[in-house]
Amino acid sequence: MIYNFAESNSLINQFISEIRNVDVQNDRLRFRRNMERIGEVFAYEISKVLEYSAQDIETPLGVAKMNLVSNQPIIASIMRAGIPLHIGLLNFFDKADNAFISAYRRHHKNGEFEIELEYVSCPNIDGKVLILVDPMLASGKSMELSYKALMRYGKPKHVHIVSAIASTEGVNFLKKNINLKDVTLWFGAIDGEMTAQSYIVPGLGDAGDLSFGEKIHLD
């Protein structure tokens, strides 16, 4: 199942337009907050497909029977760019356990790069609902490596992969390299082009740099 929010009209279009806008991007605080708001929208939509159970809630005047999420999901994000989007999801799933993956592009002088995975911090995900977050799904290789690394920590009941903006090539890559039987893909928008350096077009640029400042690439 693939959800592309750009195919319908909602407030998420406004948030996506602002993280793309070069004039708005100059305000890092606003960029991060918009990423958070996008994460909050994703959390709300994902909450609709989770399992619920009836619980009795005592009020000052009686007892209310409420349907509540049976088990909180585990939220995993690819650092550093995924942190604001992760926080947005965590704002809504505020009792969720969390996982973090350090995956990055190691650039070479010839212009090529490879994805390296350095660090994973993850609870037991066996039988859990896992939400895997990365703001940009470009080539899809970082997401694939992160997904497979997390599978060493258990077999989740279901996985939700979340990105603010994806490329068509990245989506197709996941279809070929990840078993999507128990995976749902959620995107704020899917763009049709990607540069030779694997940047999404029109995309928005480097989400990590826009959130936290430019970094130095060491060979």
NUBA-131102 format. One line per field, with one value per residue: residue number from 0; x, y, z of N, C-alpha, C in turn. Coordinates in pm, 1 decimal. Layout:
BEGIN
num = c(NUM|...)
n.xx = c(X|...)
n.yy = c(Y|...)
n.zz = c(Z|...)
ca.xx = c(X|...)
ca.yy = c(Y|...)
ca.zz = c(Z|...)
c.xx = c(X|...)
c.yy = c(Y|...)
c.zz = c(Z|...)
This chain:
BEGIN
num = c(0|1|2|3|4|5|6|7|8|9|10|11|12|13|14|15|16|17|18|19|20|21|22|23|24|25|26|27|28|29|30|31|32|33|34|35|36|37|38|39|40|41|42|43|44|45|46|47|48|49|50|51|52|53|54|55|56|57|58|59|60|61|62|63|64|65|66|67|68|69|70|71|72|73|74|75|76|77|78|79|80|81|82|83|84|85|86|87|88|89|90|91|92|93|94|95|96|97|98|99|100|101|102|103|104|105|106|107|108|109|110|111|112|113|114|115|116|117|118|119|120|121|122|123|124|125|126|127|128|129|130|131|132|133|134|135|136|137|138|139|140|141|142|143|144|145|146|147|148|149|150|151|152|153|154|155|156|157|158|159|160|161|162|163|164|165|166|167|168|169|170|171|172|173|174|175|176|177|178|179|180|181|182|183|184|185|186|187|188|189|190|191|192|193|194|195|196|197|198|199|200|201|202|203|204|205|206|207|208|209|210|211|212|213|214|215|216|217|218)
n.xx = c(84.8|60.6|69.8|25.9|27.7|15.1|-163.0|-410.8|-604.1|-495.3|-388.9|-124.0|-8.3|50.7|252.7|448.8|497.5|622.2|862.2|989.3|1025.5|1256.1|1282.3|1156.1|1312.8|1538.8|1494.1|1573.3|1447.2|1176.8|1177.6|1243.3|1024.3|813.4|877.3|832.2|554.0|465.3|538.2|358.1|113.9|146.4|158.4|-100.9|-251.5|-144.9|-226.9|-487.5|-489.1|-397.0|-420.2|-690.9|-829.0|-1099.8|-1126.5|-1189.6|-1231.4|-1195.5|-1379.6|-1441.9|-1713.9|-1806.7|-1771.5|-1607.6|-1618.9|-1361.5|-1201.1|-876.2|-532.9|-389.5|-122.7|165.3|352.9|691.8|923.3|1154.7|1435.8|1645.4|1942.6|2116.8|1915.4|1657.1|1558.6|1382.4|1139.5|1096.2|1051.4|806.9|632.9|667.1|555.7|286.0|263.2|336.8|415.4|573.2|840.5|1180.2|1406.4|1729.4|1924.1|2240.1|2313.2|2480.0|2591.9|2892.2|3115.2|3319.5|3619.8|3581.0|3322.5|3135.1|2944.2|2889.5|2661.1|2691.1|2654.5|2671.2|2586.8|2344.2|2073.0|1838.1|1527.9|1374.3|1193.3|1019.5|712.9|602.9|466.4|641.6|767.7|944.6|1155.3|1258.0|1334.1|1375.3|1338.8|1546.4|1749.6|1680.9|1849.9|1962.3|1737.3|1675.2|1905.0|1885.4|1637.2|1687.3|1887.5|1749.3|1584.0|1727.9|1671.0|1439.7|1121.4|899.0|545.5|420.0|537.2|577.1|687.5|810.5|834.1|891.4|929.4|962.8|1137.6|1040.0|1208.2|1328.5|1108.2|1042.2|1276.2|1257.9|1037.0|1149.4|1352.1|1276.3|1064.2|740.6|514.2|423.0|447.3|384.2|387.0|438.6|408.4|470.3|489.5|563.9|827.2|926.7|1187.3|1549.4|1879.4|2214.7|2367.6|2197.8|2001.0|1675.8|1450.1|1186.6|1231.5|1385.4|1638.7|1910.3|1794.6|1901.6|2106.2|1950.2|1804.0|1998.2|2238.5|2523.3|2746.7|3078.9|3229.9|3435.4|3693.7)
n.yy = c(-118.0|216.6|547.3|863.0|1178.9|1404.6|1356.4|1427.8|1695.0|1870.2|2010.5|1935.0|1986.1|2258.5|2263.4|2107.8|2269.7|2486.5|2379.9|2329.2|2580.8|2823.9|3073.7|3052.5|2855.2|2971.4|3019.6|2833.4|2739.6|2751.4|2572.7|2328.8|2311.4|2286.9|2036.9|1886.8|1926.4|1797.9|1538.8|1505.8|1502.0|1266.8|1086.4|1105.9|1005.9|746.5|646.3|575.5|323.8|147.4|-103.9|-118.6|-115.1|-150.1|54.5|134.1|453.6|645.9|922.8|1241.0|1220.3|972.6|674.8|643.4|468.6|403.4|372.0|286.5|300.0|-15.3|-108.0|83.6|218.2|161.8|408.2|479.5|651.3|790.1|935.6|1250.7|1395.5|1298.9|1369.6|1601.7|1523.9|1283.6|1374.3|1502.8|1283.5|1160.9|1347.4|1291.4|1008.7|971.7|791.4|609.5|375.0|419.2|418.8|460.7|531.5|558.8|653.8|741.2|933.9|850.7|1037.2|1046.6|1157.6|1142.0|1209.0|1013.6|818.3|619.0|439.7|433.7|256.6|323.1|302.8|166.8|200.4|33.3|-92.3|-410.9|-521.7|-719.2|-842.7|-592.1|-272.9|-93.7|222.7|367.3|631.6|879.9|1191.9|1235.9|1029.8|926.8|770.8|542.8|364.5|414.3|382.8|114.5|-20.5|59.8|-44.8|-323.6|-352.0|-300.5|-520.7|-714.2|-691.0|-813.1|-944.5|-739.4|-670.3|-507.8|-266.9|78.3|295.9|618.6|923.6|1267.3|1368.5|1181.7|1009.6|888.9|689.4|600.9|493.0|281.4|135.3|45.0|-122.3|-328.7|-427.3|-466.7|-670.8|-602.1|-699.0|-677.5|-403.8|-56.3|232.8|577.6|898.5|1248.0|1371.2|1264.8|1291.6|1311.8|1314.4|1273.7|1375.7|1307.4|1287.7|1182.0|1351.4|1464.3|1597.4|1825.3|1838.1|1944.6|2007.6|1955.4|1803.9|1766.5|1961.9|2192.6|2182.5|2177.4|2298.5|2333.7|2066.0|1922.0|1729.4|1455.1|1275.5)
n.zz = c(0.0|-90.7|8.8|-116.5|-35.6|-191.4|-388.2|-307.0|-157.2|121.7|439.5|457.1|214.8|225.1|419.6|293.2|70.9|193.2|301.3|67.7|-45.0|-139.6|-23.6|223.9|335.3|442.9|706.4|959.8|1190.5|1122.4|910.0|1039.7|1212.3|1029.1|922.2|1150.7|1176.1|946.5|1018.1|1229.0|1095.0|945.9|1161.5|1265.2|1047.8|1020.9|1262.8|1218.3|1109.2|1293.9|1557.2|1787.7|2120.9|2354.2|2641.0|2982.2|3103.9|3380.9|3481.4|3651.6|3688.3|3619.1|3417.7|3110.7|2810.1|2596.9|2279.2|2241.5|2123.4|2099.2|2121.9|2144.5|1871.5|1746.9|1680.4|1433.7|1313.9|1056.1|1119.0|1045.3|947.7|978.5|1226.6|1294.7|1164.4|1292.1|1555.3|1518.1|1471.1|1717.7|1885.6|1869.2|1899.3|2182.2|2373.7|2258.2|2197.0|2080.4|1797.7|1645.7|1361.0|1216.0|912.9|618.5|329.8|189.0|33.7|-262.0|-434.6|-707.7|-744.0|-699.7|-460.0|-164.7|44.4|388.9|689.4|1022.6|1291.0|1508.9|1722.8|1895.7|2025.1|2113.8|1842.7|1785.5|1682.0|1694.1|1579.7|1346.9|1268.8|1023.7|951.3|722.9|591.9|316.0|41.4|-176.2|-372.4|-241.7|-121.1|134.0|294.3|243.9|348.4|616.4|690.6|662.8|852.9|1089.2|1099.6|1227.0|1487.7|1551.7|1434.2|1298.3|1338.2|1152.6|916.0|871.5|634.8|612.4|442.4|373.0|112.8|-181.8|-446.8|-768.6|-863.5|-625.8|-488.4|-660.5|-631.6|-366.1|-394.7|-538.6|-375.2|-112.7|76.7|46.0|161.5|428.2|465.3|463.2|264.0|306.2|180.3|150.2|-92.6|-426.9|-640.2|-983.7|-1092.5|-1065.4|-985.0|-1118.2|-894.6|-716.1|-602.6|-534.4|-774.5|-827.8|-551.0|-244.9|-169.2|61.2|336.5|592.0|610.3|583.5|815.0|1022.5|949.6|725.7|637.8|645.2|392.9|423.8|268.1)
ca.xx = c(0.0|136.5|-8.0|91.2|-63.2|4.0|-273.7|-534.2|-586.0|-498.1|-293.5|13.8|42.8|108.4|379.5|544.2|534.3|713.3|996.2|1049.3|1039.7|1390.9|1273.2|1122.0|1419.4|1640.6|1458.4|1590.0|1345.8|1051.9|1195.8|1231.8|886.3|729.5|903.8|758.2|410.6|443.9|541.0|235.1|8.3|170.3|120.9|-247.4|-301.9|-105.0|-306.0|-615.8|-476.8|-344.9|-519.2|-747.4|-905.4|-1185.9|-1080.1|-1273.1|-1161.6|-1272.7|-1389.2|-1496.7|-1858.3|-1845.7|-1675.3|-1624.3|-1555.1|-1287.4|-1114.4|-740.2|-431.8|-356.0|21.5|233.8|453.5|831.5|960.4|1296.9|1471.0|1781.6|2002.9|2059.1|1807.0|1526.5|1521.2|1260.1|1024.0|1081.1|990.4|666.6|562.2|674.2|461.6|155.2|284.6|428.4|457.6|643.8|984.5|1247.4|1530.0|1803.5|2020.2|2334.6|2345.6|2518.0|2659.3|3036.6|3147.5|3455.2|3665.7|3529.6|3181.7|3049.7|2930.6|2829.1|2588.9|2753.5|2575.0|2769.7|2538.0|2201.0|2023.8|1702.0|1470.5|1319.1|1079.2|945.9|568.8|563.9|449.9|761.4|758.0|1080.7|1143.2|1365.7|1259.4|1389.2|1365.9|1604.3|1778.4|1619.2|1951.0|1972.6|1619.6|1687.9|2005.3|1833.0|1530.2|1745.1|1960.6|1651.6|1524.9|1807.6|1621.2|1311.3|1032.1|784.8|413.9|399.2|631.5|535.0|800.9|759.2|921.8|820.7|936.3|1028.6|1152.4|980.7|1312.8|1344.0|991.8|1058.8|1387.4|1205.8|949.5|1231.0|1453.1|1216.9|937.2|640.7|392.3|380.2|502.6|305.4|469.3|369.7|486.6|403.0|488.0|657.2|879.1|960.6|1324.7|1659.5|2004.6|2316.9|2417.7|2086.4|1918.0|1542.1|1411.5|1238.3|1279.3|1400.5|1778.5|1958.3|1709.0|1985.7|2169.7|1848.5|1761.8|2103.2|2358.1|2601.4|2848.5|3198.1|3248.9|3574.9|3721.2)
ca.yy = c(0.0|340.8|668.8|984.2|1285.1|1506.3|1321.6|1484.3|1827.3|1879.3|2107.5|1890.6|2052.9|2385.6|2237.2|2063.4|2386.2|2573.7|2321.2|2338.7|2720.8|2872.8|3191.0|3005.9|2767.5|3047.9|3017.4|2693.7|2705.1|2725.9|2448.6|2214.9|2302.6|2231.8|1893.1|1831.0|1926.5|1689.9|1416.3|1497.1|1458.7|1124.6|1011.8|1100.9|916.5|609.9|602.1|523.7|184.0|66.7|-182.7|-50.4|-196.0|-69.0|70.3|216.9|570.6|705.8|1068.5|1284.8|1196.1|839.0|596.4|652.8|359.4|464.2|287.8|340.0|218.8|-130.8|-110.1|197.0|177.0|200.9|505.2|473.8|753.8|794.3|1062.8|1348.6|1464.8|1248.7|1405.2|1682.5|1443.4|1188.5|1445.5|1522.5|1158.0|1135.0|1438.5|1225.9|877.7|1019.0|680.4|513.7|352.3|482.7|362.7|558.8|472.7|651.8|616.1|862.7|919.8|871.9|1090.4|1028.2|1268.7|1127.7|1248.5|903.0|799.5|494.1|454.0|362.0|245.2|320.6|285.6|140.5|187.4|-13.5|-189.6|-531.2|-484.8|-841.5|-832.4|-452.0|-189.1|-11.2|337.2|401.5|769.6|955.4|1297.2|1227.1|897.4|956.1|643.6|435.0|273.9|435.1|323.3|-31.2|-65.1|82.0|-143.5|-455.6|-349.9|-308.4|-654.3|-797.8|-668.9|-880.3|-943.9|-654.0|-708.7|-427.5|-155.6|196.8|376.0|754.9|1027.6|1387.8|1371.1|1064.9|1006.9|771.1|587.2|545.8|408.6|158.9|60.3|-26.4|-229.3|-439.3|-474.2|-493.2|-742.0|-505.2|-767.4|-620.6|-268.0|50.9|348.8|704.8|1008.3|1375.5|1394.1|1182.7|1368.2|1220.4|1321.9|1269.0|1410.6|1202.7|1277.8|1126.9|1451.6|1465.3|1718.6|1949.3|1811.4|2063.0|2022.8|1866.6|1826.6|1776.7|2093.2|2294.5|2175.1|2188.5|2363.6|2257.9|1976.5|1901.8|1592.5|1410.1|1154.6)
ca.zz = c(0.0|-100.6|25.5|-165.1|6.7|-295.6|-478.0|-251.8|-98.9|266.8|491.5|439.8|94.6|268.1|488.7|190.9|-11.9|267.8|311.0|-66.1|-85.4|-109.2|64.0|358.8|383.0|514.7|847.6|1001.6|1289.6|1050.8|833.5|1131.7|1262.0|922.2|919.6|1263.8|1145.6|850.4|1097.5|1305.8|1002.1|920.8|1281.7|1272.5|943.4|1055.1|1377.8|1171.8|1064.8|1404.0|1629.8|1904.6|2215.9|2440.7|2778.0|3068.6|3154.5|3489.5|3484.1|3780.2|3697.1|3577.7|3340.1|2966.0|2735.6|2486.2|2197.4|2243.6|2055.3|2183.3|2144.3|2084.0|1773.0|1765.1|1577.1|1400.8|1215.1|1005.1|1160.7|1135.5|878.4|1017.0|1363.5|1306.3|1125.2|1402.4|1668.4|1484.9|1498.8|1860.9|1950.9|1873.9|1963.2|2285.3|2459.2|2172.3|2206.0|1967.1|1743.8|1567.5|1268.5|1154.0|775.1|548.8|201.3|191.1|-98.7|-312.7|-517.7|-844.4|-746.2|-660.8|-315.9|-120.3|169.8|499.0|811.8|1129.5|1427.5|1526.2|1859.7|1869.6|2118.1|2052.0|1758.3|1753.4|1698.5|1708.9|1461.9|1331.4|1177.6|981.5|905.2|658.9|523.3|171.1|-16.2|-307.9|-439.8|-165.0|-66.7|278.6|355.7|235.1|444.5|751.0|709.4|683.0|979.7|1197.9|1104.0|1317.2|1623.6|1565.4|1318.7|1331.9|1287.9|1032.5|903.3|797.4|590.7|601.9|389.2|330.3|-33.4|-240.6|-592.6|-831.5|-868.6|-492.3|-459.8|-739.0|-572.2|-249.5|-442.4|-587.8|-281.1|17.9|71.4|89.5|204.6|555.5|467.7|403.2|230.1|324.0|125.3|133.7|-237.3|-504.5|-754.5|-1092.4|-1141.5|-971.1|-1050.0|-1119.1|-757.9|-636.5|-537.4|-592.4|-847.3|-768.9|-415.7|-160.0|-131.5|166.9|454.0|710.8|610.2|604.6|955.1|1123.7|898.0|629.2|691.8|562.4|345.8|430.6|190.0)
c.xx = c(89.4|40.2|76.4|-2.3|-80.3|-110.7|-408.5|-502.1|-598.0|-393.0|-148.5|75.6|108.5|243.8|487.7|590.1|633.8|852.2|1066.4|1093.2|1175.2|1388.0|1243.8|1235.6|1527.2|1615.9|1463.1|1483.2|1213.7|1060.9|1177.7|1089.2|792.8|752.6|830.7|609.4|375.9|444.4|414.6|117.9|23.8|125.1|-30.7|-303.4|-267.2|-189.2|-438.9|-609.9|-415.9|-457.4|-561.2|-819.1|-983.8|-1129.4|-1176.1|-1188.9|-1248.9|-1265.3|-1440.7|-1643.8|-1900.9|-1734.6|-1708.6|-1551.6|-1492.7|-1208.5|-977.3|-645.2|-384.9|-208.4|85.9|337.3|593.9|868.6|1110.9|1327.2|1617.5|1838.7|2096.1|1932.2|1669.8|1476.0|1395.1|1133.9|992.2|1009.0|842.5|583.0|557.0|582.5|323.7|162.9|381.6|471.9|539.9|788.9|1047.9|1374.0|1596.8|1911.4|2110.1|2373.1|2376.9|2582.4|2808.1|3079.5|3294.3|3490.8|3613.0|3381.3|3086.4|3041.5|2873.1|2761.9|2658.8|2663.4|2673.0|2714.4|2388.6|2172.4|1876.0|1653.6|1426.9|1194.7|992.5|797.0|516.2|531.9|568.4|734.1|900.1|1078.2|1271.3|1298.5|1263.3|1418.6|1414.7|1629.9|1709.1|1720.1|1967.6|1856.6|1628.8|1786.5|1954.3|1724.9|1589.9|1825.0|1864.8|1590.2|1605.8|1756.6|1482.7|1230.8|909.6|654.6|382.0|498.3|566.4|661.0|748.5|866.7|838.3|814.4|1014.5|1047.6|1085.1|1080.9|1331.6|1230.0|1003.7|1170.6|1339.0|1116.2|1029.4|1316.1|1402.2|1085.9|828.4|510.0|335.7|437.6|405.3|395.7|384.5|458.5|403.4|390.3|588.2|696.9|937.8|1105.5|1425.6|1788.6|2101.0|2377.1|2310.0|2019.8|1785.1|1513.9|1260.9|1280.9|1278.6|1545.9|1815.1|1882.6|1791.4|2051.9|2068.9|1800.1|1872.0|2230.9|2441.1|2711.7|2966.2|3205.9|3397.9|3590.6|3778.0)
c.yy = c(124.4|458.1|787.9|1101.1|1393.5|1478.3|1371.5|1618.9|1821.7|1981.3|2064.6|1952.5|2185.4|2364.5|2191.8|2181.6|2475.0|2512.6|2320.1|2481.5|2777.6|2994.5|3150.3|2923.1|2841.1|3051.3|2872.2|2650.1|2670.9|2598.1|2327.8|2198.8|2248.2|2082.3|1823.6|1821.0|1818.4|1555.6|1397.3|1452.3|1310.2|1040.9|997.7|1001.8|771.0|557.2|540.0|375.6|94.6|-11.4|-109.4|-150.3|-102.9|-65.4|161.0|329.6|637.6|857.9|1111.6|1248.8|1055.3|769.0|609.2|536.7|418.7|358.6|353.7|244.9|107.6|-133.0|6.5|147.6|211.3|292.1|500.3|579.0|745.1|932.7|1114.8|1410.6|1422.9|1298.3|1492.2|1605.2|1341.1|1254.7|1469.6|1398.7|1130.8|1229.5|1375.0|1088.1|898.0|910.5|578.0|495.8|400.3|409.2|468.3|488.6|582.0|596.8|743.6|830.0|948.7|910.8|1066.1|1141.2|1261.5|1162.9|1137.7|893.1|661.7|518.9|370.9|369.1|228.2|273.2|260.1|126.8|153.4|-106.7|-315.7|-492.6|-605.7|-824.6|-690.7|-388.0|-93.4|100.3|383.0|533.1|818.5|1064.0|1288.2|1083.3|920.7|825.9|526.7|345.1|289.7|368.0|171.2|-83.7|-51.2|-19.7|-280.7|-462.7|-365.3|-447.5|-750.7|-788.9|-729.1|-873.5|-860.0|-706.8|-635.6|-312.6|-44.5|276.4|515.2|847.6|1147.6|1394.8|1249.4|1086.7|881.4|657.0|520.9|453.6|276.2|71.2|-18.5|-142.3|-351.6|-504.1|-499.2|-568.2|-653.1|-570.0|-706.5|-480.4|-172.1|171.0|475.2|818.3|1136.0|1412.5|1298.9|1261.7|1273.4|1217.5|1311.1|1297.9|1292.2|1183.2|1229.1|1231.4|1460.4|1600.4|1718.3|1937.0|1932.9|2092.6|1920.4|1895.6|1840.0|1912.2|2203.0|2295.8|2217.7|2257.3|2272.1|2177.5|1968.3|1755.2|1558.2|1284.1|1045.5)
c.zz = c(0.0|-87.3|-19.9|-137.7|-98.9|-391.9|-426.8|-188.2|52.4|309.5|473.4|314.0|129.8|333.4|389.5|106.8|60.4|283.9|175.5|-98.2|-42.3|-18.3|207.8|418.3|461.6|665.6|895.5|1101.5|1221.3|970.3|923.8|1181.0|1155.7|906.8|1034.0|1232.8|1043.5|923.5|1179.0|1218.5|971.7|1041.0|1290.8|1171.0|973.8|1170.9|1336.0|1135.6|1173.3|1471.0|1757.4|1993.9|2307.5|2582.7|2853.8|3127.3|3259.6|3483.4|3621.6|3799.0|3656.6|3503.1|3192.3|2900.6|2610.2|2410.6|2188.3|2172.2|2148.4|2219.7|2072.0|1983.1|1819.7|1648.8|1557.3|1295.5|1178.1|1036.6|1050.1|1079.2|928.1|1150.9|1371.4|1269.5|1234.3|1520.4|1642.5|1511.8|1648.7|1939.5|1965.7|1938.6|2079.9|2383.4|2381.5|2215.2|2075.8|1927.1|1656.2|1486.3|1214.2|1017.0|699.1|414.5|218.2|50.0|-132.9|-409.1|-660.6|-855.2|-706.1|-507.7|-289.0|15.0|276.5|622.1|927.2|1263.3|1426.1|1675.3|1850.4|1980.1|2043.4|1971.9|1723.5|1784.2|1710.2|1573.7|1458.4|1231.4|1148.1|904.8|839.3|575.3|371.6|131.0|-159.0|-383.6|-369.9|-95.2|84.5|350.9|355.5|338.7|587.3|784.3|742.1|813.0|1097.4|1209.7|1190.1|1460.9|1644.9|1437.5|1352.7|1273.2|1158.7|1035.4|821.0|763.6|554.0|547.1|347.6|178.0|-81.7|-389.5|-645.6|-834.9|-732.4|-453.0|-533.6|-683.3|-450.5|-290.7|-483.7|-478.5|-139.2|-3.3|130.6|135.8|332.3|575.0|400.6|382.1|237.4|274.8|119.4|-12.1|-301.1|-628.1|-857.6|-1134.5|-1027.9|-1045.9|-1047.1|-980.4|-660.8|-548.1|-611.6|-655.9|-867.2|-624.5|-326.4|-125.9|-25.1|295.7|581.7|721.6|640.0|749.3|1051.4|1076.1|810.2|700.6|595.2|522.5|347.8|349.1|279.2)
